Amino acid sequence: MKNLIILALIVFAGYKGWERFGPGNTVEPLMDYSYVAVYGRDSCGWTQKTLKELRQAGTYYQYYSVDNSQVADKLHSRMKASGIKVRRYNLPVVDVNGSIMIRPAVDKVVSMYREKL
């Protein structure tokens, strides 16, 4: 029983690691040029941290508040199209050239953004 629990924890940790650090879920890009779109809330610490780190890295981004229902609807349709569940998710959600990621590492975002410049 103990081994089964350990195996389940390893599988779960591997899945979460792949979800966070694996390739992003892609959809049709919003624009013809390299872009970073950050979806979050003004009151979300994770969102504000991501925006600050993007500014420090000198990376141009567009910020969209999910408190706006039209923004949230558009984001949810893009998330569904890329296979991401929308019932409950962490913020921020970042779209880099059509790759949608939930709470990604900023260095990964910057790298993906610069690849397409």
C-alpha positions as CSV (number, residue, x, y, z in Angstrom):
1,M,0.0,0.0,0.0
2,K,2.8,2.4,0.9
3,N,4.5,1.7,-2.5
4,L,1.2,2.4,-4.3
5,I,0.9,5.8,-2.6
6,I,4.5,6.7,-3.4
7,L,3.9,5.7,-7.0
8,A,0.8,7.8,-7.2
9,L,2.6,10.8,-5.8
10,I,5.4,10.4,-8.3
11,V,3.0,10.1,-11.2
12,F,1.0,13.2,-10.0
13,A,4.2,15.2,-9.5
14,G,5.4,14.2,-13.0
15,Y,2.0,15.2,-14.5
16,K,2.1,18.6,-12.8
17,G,5.7,19.2,-13.9
18,W,4.8,18.4,-17.5
19,E,1.8,20.7,-17.3
20,R,3.9,23.5,-16.0
21,F,7.2,23.0,-17.9
22,G,6.2,21.0,-20.9
23,P,5.3,22.4,-24.2
24,G,2.5,25.0,-24.1
25,N,-1.0,24.2,-25.5
26,T,-1.2,26.0,-28.9
27,V,-4.0,27.7,-30.7
28,E,-4.2,30.1,-33.6
29,P,-2.1,33.1,-32.8
30,L,-3.9,36.4,-32.1
31,M,-1.5,38.4,-34.2
32,D,0.8,38.1,-37.1
33,Y,3.8,39.2,-35.1
34,S,5.4,38.0,-31.8
35,Y,3.3,38.9,-28.8
36,V,2.7,38.2,-25.1
37,A,-0.9,38.5,-23.8
38,V,-1.3,38.3,-20.0
39,Y,-4.7,37.5,-18.6
40,G,-5.2,38.1,-14.9
41,R,-6.6,40.3,-12.2
42,D,-5.4,43.6,-10.8
43,S,-5.7,42.2,-7.3
44,C,-3.8,38.9,-8.1
45,G,-0.3,38.9,-6.7
46,W,0.9,36.3,-9.2
47,T,-0.4,38.4,-12.1
48,Q,1.3,41.6,-10.7
49,K,4.6,39.6,-10.2
50,T,4.5,38.3,-13.8
51,L,3.8,41.8,-15.2
52,K,6.7,43.3,-13.1
53,E,9.1,40.6,-14.3
54,L,8.1,41.1,-17.9
55,R,8.7,44.8,-17.6
56,Q,12.1,44.2,-15.9
57,A,13.0,41.8,-18.8
58,G,12.1,44.6,-21.3
59,T,9.4,42.4,-22.9
60,Y,6.4,44.2,-24.4
61,Y,3.1,42.6,-23.3
62,Q,-0.6,43.3,-23.4
63,Y,-2.6,42.9,-20.2
64,Y,-6.2,41.9,-20.1
65,S,-8.4,41.8,-17.0
66,V,-10.5,38.6,-16.7
67,D,-12.9,40.6,-14.6
68,N,-14.2,41.9,-18.0
69,S,-16.7,39.3,-19.2
70,Q,-15.8,39.7,-22.8
71,V,-12.1,39.2,-22.1
72,A,-12.9,36.1,-19.9
73,D,-15.2,34.6,-22.6
74,K,-12.5,35.0,-25.3
75,L,-9.8,33.6,-23.0
76,H,-12.0,30.6,-22.0
77,S,-12.7,29.8,-25.7
78,R,-9.0,29.9,-26.4
79,M,-8.2,27.7,-23.4
80,K,-10.9,25.2,-24.3
81,A,-9.5,25.1,-27.9
82,S,-6.1,24.3,-26.5
83,G,-7.4,21.6,-24.2
84,I,-7.1,23.5,-20.9
85,K,-10.0,23.2,-18.5
86,V,-11.7,26.4,-17.6
87,R,-13.7,25.4,-14.6
88,R,-11.0,26.4,-12.2
89,Y,-7.5,27.6,-13.1
90,N,-4.7,29.7,-11.6
91,L,-3.8,33.2,-12.8
92,P,-2.2,34.6,-14.7
93,V,-2.8,32.8,-18.0
94,V,-0.2,33.8,-20.6
95,D,-0.6,33.5,-24.4
96,V,2.8,33.7,-26.2
97,N,2.3,33.5,-30.0
98,G,-0.6,31.1,-29.6
99,S,1.0,29.0,-26.8
100,I,-1.3,29.2,-23.8
101,M,0.3,28.6,-20.4
102,I,-1.0,28.9,-16.8
103,R,1.3,30.7,-14.4
104,P,4.5,30.1,-16.5
105,A,8.0,31.0,-15.6
106,V,8.8,34.4,-17.0
107,D,12.1,33.3,-18.5
108,K,10.2,30.8,-20.6
109,V,7.8,33.5,-21.7
110,V,10.6,35.8,-22.7
111,S,12.4,33.1,-24.5
112,M,9.3,32.1,-26.5
113,Y,8.6,35.7,-27.3
114,R,12.1,36.4,-28.6
115,E,12.2,33.3,-30.7
116,K,9.6,34.8,-33.1
117,L,10.9,38.3,-33.2
